[in-house]
Amino acid sequence: EVQLVESGGGVMRPGGSLRLSCAASGFTFDDYGMSWVRQAPGKGLEWVSGINWNGGSTGYADSVKGRFTISRDNAKNSLYLQMNSLRAEDTALYYCARDLTQDIVGAMGDWGQGTLVTVSS
Amino acid sequence: SYELTQPPSVSVSPGQTASITCSGDKLGDKYVCWYQQKPGQSPVLVIYQDSKRPSGIPERISGSNSGNTATLTISGTQAMDEADYYCQAWDSSTGVVFGGGTKLTVL
């Protein structure tokens, strides 16, 4: 059974940093592209960032480019999101999701339960 | 940047057919997928590559994509289909793009 378990969320002040983690199990992690998708309270889904199977290709939404960094450790079956210069508008539930392919083309077939990030002064 | 537009809400009577549209420039040239999200739950992929269903998704859920519009169709709509639905595509310059979501109400 595929499992994606996010962690690292919390309450942060504007300008602060946070690192999210996603622990994957139940599948061959380095066969798949992975993404972070967020959902602000009561709002829709927003793709944040994605990374291909070996980390050689990454992508970011314009809203986080230059502030967030995605990475993966295939030896540890883990996905990460380093979030710097946090803003109030980054407040959201952050989901880890597995692509159906090795690349970042969307079609996310499995999702975690999410970790909540709140940015507030 | 690339954008996908969905109607905010769609209503359907039980047993009838619900259609949810997703519009974008030359969307038919891209692969579209659809997600279902029920309150308090994570999204679930229901359609990928325009019209393919992941295992476990009933045949009454189908998809199509042509021109500037993709459509998610739910036949014989049931109360359990009431949810938010999001379309999604990939654009070479924007990356992964989601539509704003459509709330399907089964009256």
Interface residues (C-beta under 8 A of the other chain):
Chain A: S35 V37 G44 L45 E46 W47 G50 G59 Y60 A61 D62 Y95 L100 I104 V105 G106 A107 M108 G109 W111 G112 Q113 G114
Chain B: S1 Y31 C33 Y35 Q37 S42 P43 V44 L45 Y48 Q49 P54 D84 Y86 Q88 A89 W90 T94 G95 V96 V97 F98 G99 G100 G101
